[in-house]
């Protein structure tokens, strides 16, 4: 019996993914093959009619089984791209999402110029936001604040792997215990913002594989924003920007919290899908 070709395996996987309700079935199958074969996309297209080596086939089928169980593709591959960086990704922290790149773009636009600028990332998770900012601002230093020891370890691994360990550190603890508020020239955060009552309705990739603490924003989804903005009002450096990722329907509520805490020069931006995704203001 002839070994299956790359094209045949990808097509078969895509059909199985569709049957299991996996979104973007064809893209998932292609990305999985690229990951397990170590092949560039152009080379994979050229290899389409060729038989797949047995070792690659075994890895691919193992990955297909995991994806059919709705494990995130990023966990299966072990990394994901974020703002041009290759970020280690597993069940210890929230999977970085393309929409969050807007937070990085906003931070780069608002970050003060000069040597020794300090950036903080509250609830850093994988460290993707802080890593992307520091990778684009060689004069900056940063700290990721993370209450989960598992996520803190993952962030440290990413900073080391990306050559940022000399400029990026991790404070392991809650942001209420962190004492660096007054030293930061800019603070970013992608806090938990999903209302508790709708967590069960999320996709299995999120509900069953992202840490619940990184998702659950309390009864109205605003619990973390109230805490962060309250702490920022007390401790942030005057004029320093606070940049927050938000859910698509939270812009007005979070901007009202910022205004009520005396923040000035507020603004907001939408992601590529047209959804509100980012708000900011300067401490005053």
Helices and strands as residue ranges (DSSP letters): H 6-20, H 25-37, H 41-46, H 54-68, H 73-77, E 79-82, E 85-88, G 98-100, H 101-110, E 118-122, H 128-136, E 141-146, H 149-161, E 168-172, G 181-183, E 186-189, G 196-201, H 204-207, G 212-214, H 223-235, E 241-245, H 251-260, E 264-270, E 276-282
